[in-house]
Amino acid sequence: MKKLLILLAFIVFISGACKRNISIDKQPDDDKSTILGKKTHVLETSSIVSSDSAHFVMNNNAPGYKPQIDDIVIANPSSENKYGFMSKVVSITPGGSQTTYNTVPAGLNEAFEQLYLNTSYTDSSVIDGNLRTGSLVNWSFEDGIGQTGGLKYGGQLKINIKRFDIEYEKNEGFFLPDKMLIRVVMNSDGSSFQIANESEVAITVEKEKTLKRIPLPILYVPIPGTPIVVSLTQVVKLNVLPIIVSGKAKWKVSPLMTAIVGSKYENEQWTNISSYQVNNSLVNMLLSDFSKDFKINASGTIFKPIYEIAPYGMSAMKGFFEVPSGLDFVMQQKSPNVTLDYKLDVAGGIKTDFWFSKPSTYSITGNVVSKRLIEADFLKIESPVVTFNGDCGPVQSPNRTYSLMVSFNVSDVFDLEKNIGWQLVEKIGTQNPVTFSVPASANGTISYKGCMNFGSTSKSAPITIYLKARNGFESNQLTFALVKPEEGKDPQRIQILSGDQQLNTPGKELAKPLVVKVTDANGDPVEGVAIEWRVRGGSGGSLTTADIKTNALGLAEAKWKLGMEGTQDVEVYGQKKNYSQLDGSPLKFTLDPGEIRSRLLGDWMLEKIVIYETWPGGTPRTLSYKNEYFKFLDDGSYTSTSFSRTGGQNYFSTSATGIKISGLGSVAQNYTVTFSEDNKLMFFKGINGNSYFEMYYYK
């Protein structure tokens, strides 16, 4: 065993016009000394004449150690030895003035008995004389590729490598390291990307293409307590495609993403520690950019940055991380007329030869993150106001006796009414759709009147209306209940039964339906009451199903698919027999604020409760728990090992900062809630009765 305790070497690498200034944010603890392996030797760089991945040559008359077969030899970078090396000698070829040593690559695990690395590098480079702390990779399509497989590209892609972390721990007496971590932080801030098929012919590009391969400055990792420096070469590649576009189309996207990609070995297991998010937007979409029939499908990868890092420049031992960004685009005549989903994924792998001294690969795959950039109708019915009437007034056609009136505004993004014209489509009950023109009032409001003859048996009928442009585009649909007035119970009150305050997940259908109940003056359920549902706010929110009248239990329900952004809620209306609003109408279903609830859901273990008595002389006391299990469910209930109670008393609700929870005591309790950054620890605190409580949970 040899211990080397000498001053660290700090190296500045100069190559051409690029000089790397490395900011080292962490250093290993001083008391964790480095211990070289029994056959590991550090060579004098001045004695090395040349080297490559399989050999190195030394002057015979140079001072210093002369390697033997099975030695692990380490050399720092030099002018003759660009990257340095860490190799195992397998044979020796003597010469008159020089000796050639034939080698195979060696790794940290066999070169060191004990080693601790914990170092981070942040980006700071001088390129062409200019300080750069932002993008190291900046590709402008105007300077290079203009077209691939019939697709045209424009704009700029910028890949910013913001941080690189490396950790490695091996203790003396163990065959394998206890811990190994590689992590890189990158983003695409400042990117603006355009892709276009300018013909009406479908294009399919099946092969991925590399636009550019860009070497980044070398990272030099100092080995604590030794003169050894391990070099890590970095490369970023920008790839595009494959992609399929069914016709003429053009998109301009700001493809903003942040990715933390990496792998960790600990407790004898590899884990993927990657995380990522998207914050993209679609810019300047015009109808003239798309096929004349406005039927387009496109899917594929628009760009994929690939980050590679290799010890001593050896590609056979490299690690790589790739972040493919793609799109799924649909333009159609049915509502929604256009959708664009942006997709982000992470993949990669670490070759473990250098870190574990045995050949294997840990591969990582991520779950695709998809963000809907747009879901829109070129024609959209907005802000409908519905009035139910007992009769149709002036008869529009024979035997129509009952009606409803709908007034609404129209969002006409591309002024289709002026350019090509549109009409209103009406479908009542099982009748065939009827198309007719509807003039707008002076303030732009459209008024529609639907009438229905129920006959002697029918009690209700759905009415669906939507707009249809002459090029086939259809707006969103509105469906209402036209209910025949009838004798019987007199509905008086409407109330929310369930489905309120669910977790806000933009673009997704809520897990639970929205349920309302209508009762008479005695509290009994009333059947056959017409129910109107209105989605308010948001972008693209809709009801996928909705009961148009109450059932025998006085219940009606709807399923709510949320819009992509904005404050949104659902209002529910119902009328008494005299056509006045039911008591409680309109009801309003709202959403949970989100963050507290989303982080709370799942399994937790209660570790302890600390109680501080507020009366004079009170002293803190701690209640410790083992195997005290809590599971918080999306429906607002929870289960627990010891605190579960019968009779449905275990429920909770959340606000922007806290939780109200029942079942922990005789009354519901209120706490503020905080979480650790990795969401592994949760902390409740609050005053209940004469005591201040602190509750500690962990995952």
Buried (B, 14 or more C-beta within 10 A) or exposed (E): EEEBEEEBEEBEBEEEEBBBBBEBEEEBEEEBBBBBBEBBBBBBBEBBBEBEBEBBBBBEEBEBEBBEEEBBBBBBBBEBBBBBBBBBBEEBEEEEEBBBBBBEBBBBBBBBBBBBBBBBBBBEBBBEEEEBEBBBBBBEBEEEBEEBBBBBBBBBBBBBBBBBBBBBBBBEEEEBBBBBBBBBBBBBBBBBBBBBBEEEEBBEBEEBEEBBEBEBBBBBBBBBBBBBBBBBBBBBBBBBBBBBBBBBBBBBBBBBBBBBBBBBBBEEEBBBBBEBEBBBBBBEBEBEBBBEEBBBBBBBBBBBBBBBBBBBBBEEBBBBBBBBBBBBBBBBBEBBBBBBBBBBBBBBBBBBBBBBBEEEEBEBEBEEBBBBBBBBBBBBBEEBEBEBBEEBEEEEEEEBBBBBBBBBBBBBBBEBBEEEEBBBBBBBBEEEEEEEEBEEEEEEEBEBBBBBBBEEEEEBBBBBBBBBBEBBBBBBBBBBBBBBBEEEBEBBBBBBBBBBBBBBBBBEBBEBBBBBBBBBEEEEBBBBBBBBBBBBEBBBBBBEEBBBBBBEEBBBBBBBBBBBBEEBBBBBBBBBBEEEEBBBBBBEBBBBBBBBBBBBBEEBBBBEBBBBBEEEEEEEEEEEBEEBBBBBEBEBBBBBBEBBEEEEEBBBBBBEEBBBBBBBEEEBBEBEBBBEEEEEBBBBBBEBEEBBBBBBBEE
